[in-house]
Amino acid sequence: MATRQSIDHFLNRCESAILAAEEQYKSANRQEHYYDVEFSEAQQELENTVIELEKLSDCSNAQQREQLYRKRLQLQQLQNKMILTDHDHPL
């Protein structure tokens, strides 16, 4: 079973990943293609966080799973926004 401390620590890491990705998303919409590496790294961090969240969810209790589920929805919503952002270089 996951401890409360480990869940809280992980949720804080999720928030950090979300904040960094949101900043890259906003920057991509303002700057238009100047920070491709950072944008891709933020997307990768979101994906890694979702994968880790799913693993942690397997060893958590019902209340913790609910918290993780809600956080996963936030992460996936941001992933979808970033995927739909036209971030390809123009020809």
N, C-alpha and C positions, 0 to 999 in steps of 0.2 A: 504494500500500500504506500502511496506517495504521502509524504508529510506535508503539513500545511505550509511549512517554511519552503519546501521545494516547489510547491505550486505557486506560492506568492513570488518567489524568486523568478520562476519561469514566466509568470504573467507580467512581471516588470520587464523582462527581456522582450516579451512580445510587444509591449508598449514602445520600447526603444526601437524595435524593428519597424513598427507602424509609423512612428514619428519620422524616422529617417526616410522611409519609403514615401510618405506623404510629402516631405520636403523635396525629394527628387521628382515626384509627380508634378508638384507645383512648378518647380524649376523647369521641367521639360515643357510644360505648357507656356511658360514665359520666354525661355531662352531658345526654344526650338533647336534641338539636336546638338547642343554643345557639350553635353555631359553624358555621352553614351555609356561609358564605362561605369560611372557612378549609378546611372539608371539601371543598368543590367545587374550590378552588384546588389542594389536594393531589392530588385525582383528575386534574385537568388537567395538573399537573406530571408525574404518572406517565405519562399518555398521551403527552405531549411527549417524555419520556425514551424511551419505547418506540419512537416514530417515529424519533427520532435514532439510537437503537441499531440499528434496521434499516438505516438509511443507512450507518452506520459499518461494519456487518457486511459490506456489499457490497464494501468495499475493504480487508478484513483477510485475514490468512492463516488457515490451518486452526485453529491453536492459539488465535488471537485470536477466531475465530468461535465456538469452543467456550466460551471465557470469556464472550463476549457472550450466547450462547444460554442459559447457566446464569443469567446476570443477568436476561435477559428473562423466564425462567420465574419468578423471584422477583417481578419487577415485575408480571407478569400475575396471579400468585397473589394479590398484595395488591390489585390492581385488582378482581379478582373478589370478594374479601372486602368491599371497600368498596361495590361495587355491590349486594351482597346485604344490606348493613346497612340496616335500616329507618330511613332518615334523613329521611323525609317528615314534615312537620308534621301533627300530629293535628288533626282538624276540631273 
